[in-house]
Amino acid sequence: MSAPLDSNLFQQLGLKHPLIVAPMAGGPSSAELVAAASAAGTLGAMGGAYSSAAAIETFASQVRQRTDKPFSINLFIPHSIPEVAADRVERAVEATARYRQELELPAPQLNPPYEEDFDVQFEAVLRLKPACFSFVFGLLPADYVREAKKAGIPLIGTATTLEEASALEDSGVDAVTLQGFEAGGHRGIFGAKAADPEIGIRDLLAQCVGTIRLPLIAAGGIMTASDIRAALQAGAQAVQMGTAFLACTEAGTSAPYRKKLLEAPERRTRTTRVFSGRFARGIENRFMEEMDGKPDAILPFPVQNKFTRDMRGASTAKGLPDFLSLWSGTGKGELWQGSAADLISRLFAE
């Protein structure tokens, strides 16, 4: 079923199959998974948003020790971080105190910086010269676009609406990932506080095909060979899949996360801000259910992400899924527990 990669970008990359294995920051996108995906003829992708420049360089080195095939690096576009009033932090601390007590954690010490330095991360990307640089949460500023072009690094932006896709096209990217509402993990909405447009991938493709003149990559709820075929027939030049690879042997998915994913083919997911302060789709669990009703206790992104990190880490250490961000899309069916290469072979066997 390997459809022709009918765009200069994908021809340039020399991919065998029109598939990007999604960048899943925070663990799942291990160096082993990225390398295995690329070696199998797709584009493996590092989720580098939470990594320092040194960690990004180490990761890239580990991938390159395993394969000489192309891979990409993905980062979050930074936004101005609002001042967080002391009373808001107090509400967040109070609302989560019993969880930290249960997890045997001390009271949180919340101080800036709340995220990695994007400029330093981007400089590492320029030095590493991956096959692609992809990003979410907005537009890459013009100076950065120029630097990437000078370094010969193709750019892939992420859009959740036609308007965002059009803005990305105007900014000079080489391809656009269209992220449907079905997709697991963080929603790529440009505005951190914006309402979710909640557009499914089929409708988003229909709106963008013929209007956006760049290669389009479909993401969201794509799990099977027939899902891939439908997206390509609808006008996408490639697909991006994340959830389907979370249980692969090479994935860095933690044990409690993996166990929750495999409990039942019918994974109940929804979007929430409780883990990071931004909308993201994951499997329903205790923290999501109890904190979604307390919006005043949720700090803005990326402050909330740092604020909940200790609980997520302790939850993993104790083997509990209750406080984990169990990112997952809406796609149904049993997850493949073998190698990424075998899954890719199955997806493109026809």
C-alpha positions, 0 to 999 in steps of 0.5 A, a space after each residue: 500500500 506504499 502510496 507515492 510520496 508526491 511532494 518534493 519534501 518527502 522525495 528529498 527525504 527518501 522515505 519508503 513509506 508516507 509516515 511520520 512516527 509522531 514526536 512524543 515528548 516526555 519518554 515515549 519517543 526514545 532514541 530506540 523508537 526514533 531510530 527503528 522508525 527511520 530505519 524502517 523507511 518512515 520518519 522517526 521524530 524526537 520530541 525534544 520540548 522538555 530536553 536541554 540542548 545538551 540532552 537533544 545533542 546526546 539523543 541525536 547522537 544515540 539515534 545516529 549510532 543506530 541508523 543513518 536514515 533521516 529523522 526529525 526534531 520537534 520543539 514547542 514554540 515559546 510564548 510569553 509566560 504570564 505572571 502567576 499571582 501568589 493566590 493562584 499558586 496557593 489555590 493550586 497547592 491546596 487543591 493538590 496537597 492530598 495527592 502529594 501527601 498520598 505520593 509521599 512528596 514534599 510541598 512543591 517549590 515552584 520557581 522560574 524558569 518553567 521551561 527550557 530555553 528555546 533559543 538554546 534548543 534551536 541553536 542545537 537543532 541548527 548544529 545537528 542539522 536533522 532531516 526536518 525540524 517540526 514545531 507546535 503552538 504557533 509560528 516560527 519567527 522569521 529570523 529562525 525560519 531564515 536560519 533553518 533555511 540557511 542550514 538546509 533544514 526543512 520546516 514542518 509546522 502544526 495546524 488545527 485550523 485552516 487559518 493556522 495552516 494558512 499562516 504557516 504557509 505564509 511563514 515559509 514552512 515546507 509542510 504542514 501537519 494537520 492535527 485533528 481533534 482526535 489526536 493524542 497529546 498536546 493540541 497544537 492550537 496557536 493560543 495557549 488560552 484559546 478555545 479548542 476549534 475541535 475540528 476532526 481530521 477528515 473535516 480539516 483535510 477537506 478544508 485545507 486540500 486545494 487551498 493550502 499549496 504545501 504537502 499536508 500531513 494528516 494526524 489524529 485517530 490514525 491507527 490502521 492501514 485503512 486509516 492511512 489509505 483514507 487520509 492519503 485518498 483525501 489529499 494528505 501526502 503523509 500521515 503522522 501516527 503516535 498512539 499506535 506506536 506507544 506499546 512497541 518494544 522500543 517505545 519509552 512508554 513507562 510501565 504504568 502508562 503502558 499497562 493502562 493503554 493495554 487494559 482495553 482496546 476501547 480507551 476512553 480519552 478526552 482533552 484536559 488542561 490539568 497536567 500542563 495548562 494547555 489542552 491535551 488528549 489523554 486517557 481518563 484517570 483520577 487526576 483528570 476526573 477530580 481536577 477538571 472541575 477545579 479550573 481555578 486551581 489550574 496554572 497557565 502553561 507551562 507553569 502547570 506542567 512544571 507544577 505537576 511534574 513531581 506528581 507524575 514522576 512519583 506516580 510512575 515510580 509507584 507504578 500508578 497511572 492515577 496521576 500520569 498524563 496518559 496521552 492517547 488519541 481516539 483510535 480504537 483497537 489493540 496496540 501492537 506490542 512487537 517491534 516498530 519495524 514489524 508494525 510498519 510492515 503490517 501497516 504497509 503490507 498491501 
